[in-house]
Amino acid sequence: MKTMLSIISNALCRMTGRNAGPQTVPELLNDLSEYVSLTSPPAPPALAQTQKQPENPAPVSTRGSSSTEQLASVQTDQPEQPVRAAGVVVARSFTDFTPQVTFDIKKCDLHRLEEGPPLKAELTREQGLQYYRTMQTVRRMELKADQLYKQKIIRGFCHLYDGQEACAAGIEAAINLSDHLITAYRAHGYTYTRGVSVKEILAELTGRKGGVAKGKGGSMHMYAPHFYGGNGIVGAQVPLGAGIALACRYQGNNQLCVTLYGDGAANQGQLFETFNMAALWKLPCIFICENNKYGMGTSVERAAASTDYYKRGDFIPGLRVDGMDVLCVREATKFAADHCRAGKGPIVMELQTYRYHGHSMSDPGVSYRTREEIQEVRSKSDPISMLKERMLANNMASAEEFKEIDIAIRKEVEEAAQFATSDPEPPLDELCNHIFHNEPPLEVRGTNPWSKLKSVS
């Protein structure tokens, strides 16, 4: 009997967070009655009163500065649903959580715009959990890529995206899957948000047949429907993005193209040529500069006479956005998308963000910046931690729920890594396949003096 009491008492302490200690039967039942509903088998099921949320919880700050202080306005008009007690009920119901919260977000800097994105952003519980899953999956995937690279399983170029997850998640939340997106070589995060699985991304990084580009593209060349890569030439994706936007305007399909580039590419001449044409033809293109403070190993202050990248379009309107806040990115991208769909032409966005890794895996990332600088950004502005703290502080989810999501993501990434290291490499006779689309086999001469390789689409 004492052993049974001890087991029940320890289990209750783990659920409630109290300190374990010796308890008598009456004391144990007293504690249980505070947290669970007991019913007797012959009696009809009792209705446990659902705990109501406070109507006006205190404002919660999740950022260091007062300008980004988050005020939560909780909507609690959802009708109560009674919870039926069957035996001992300890799990929290979904009705225990706040379904929707409105947050104050940081004001965007504007260029050639009279009004900008809203200063408040609504977040539902489902949206918050989805954004968390997306960002955490990208983070775990990139950390696994780092590990595989150091084990020399991934070779060649490899540019990681950890730290910048709010950009990809926020942009994707604001556009449609039928819209188009093209980016530079730091492409893993966007490949995932455009619908490619972690398994296919990691297999592509290891050069395996099951990769998204059949193992022949690698880190910088991944593609998906309405996603045009992954481009290895600095800044070259920008005129391509304008060409996609031209196709959207020509076809009149109300679609747009999100064209991304980094601060290191922002001084390229081809950007300004593209801006000029896009403005003349009023192309539905959102030009987005992901300013992560460093172009390779050079800080933006040393590389650019003006670091106001959102003003670089000159005659094109621009926004400067907090790129570490997924809600800021989402609202700004919605604003930009509405601008383009209204026929007003292109718009430039600058997302102020930060990468935790070096420029690529060959760059340790601490020769031109200090470890303390990286740690300060991690502790004060990490996009995943910020969203998690917002949701916990406003009772939108529980710590246990986040832990379960983390465990599931780790398992998914581990299984993907197993596939990426066991899947076979593509055979040599597939080397020249898929060069052209819907074309007859193409003979490639000169690759081997004794044989001819053929391309089959």
Disulfide bonds with the S-S distance in Angstrom:
none
